[in-house]
Amino acid sequence: MKPTRSQSVTAQAVTIILWTMARFFLYASYFTIFGVLFGFKNFGKMVAVDNVVNGLFGALRVLGLRASNPMSGPLSAFMLSWSWRLLCVARHGNSC
């Protein structure tokens, strides 16, 4: 059964509210964890390094996806698997 227009709009409104709340809690916990782990003195440096590393791997992933079909191809699969692996190791150590 296809949803009506009012059901679709309601679902979109609920989704954007939940998405906004989830992003708020994600960033609040992200910056809280960095503050607790590294303290005030190193907080800015560590957040900057983390954002740069995430940005670089994100750019590499996008380049890998553009170089081949997003659902297949050795380059995209390699970039996806290694970008997630390296991010996990960077955040959690060798326990990944």
TAPE-V556464 format. One line per field, one symbol per residue. phi: phi as a letter, one per 20 degrees, with the letter a starting at -180 (. if undefined). psi: psi as a letter, one per 40 degrees, with the letter a starting at -180 (. if undefined). Layout:
BEGIN
phi->???
psi->???
END
This chain:
BEGIN
phi->.efffffffffffffffffffffgfffffgfffffffdmffdgffffffffffffffffffffffffbfgebofffffffffffffffffedneee
psi->hhiidddddddddddddddddddddddddddddddddeiddeddddddddddddddddddddddddeihdeiiddddddddddddddddddeaee.
END
